[in-house]
């Protein structure tokens, strides 16, 4: 788990959506979250991300930005691992590392 504090800017939510893992799908099935499961593209029995080009559960108008904060994908929960990971994944758009922000 990262010690960096996410600022919920949405940079990571608007890039690659190939973040859904089989463990996420199993959790959502157990939780009865058809609303989430219906937005996942599957290749056989394996999740291949969300059907949209960006996360369908990101809403920039929400304080935390995520409509499924309580059960978001594991990749999202652990993001970012470090500066290189955050800046590479978001193509330099992650605001955690801008001078005006501090991280722990």
C-alpha positions, 0 to 999 in steps of 0.5 A: 500500500502506498504512503502517498495521499491521493488527491482524487484528481482523476488522472488515473481514472481517465487513462487505461481501464484495463485494471479489473482483476478476477478478484474484483469480479469475484468480489462484485459477484459476491456483493451483487454489484450488477451495476459494476459487472455490466460495465466490464468487458470479458474475454472468455472468463477473464476481465479485460477492463471496463467497456468504456475508454475511461472509468465509468465510475469516476465523477469529477464532481464528487469529493473523492471522485469515485462512485464505487469508492467502497468497492473500487478495483484493487489496482485503484485502492493501491494507486499510486505505488510511487512517483514513477508509477503514478507519473508513468501511468497517468502520462505525467498528469498525476497532481500529487507531485506538483510543487504546491502539494505535499505527500506523506 
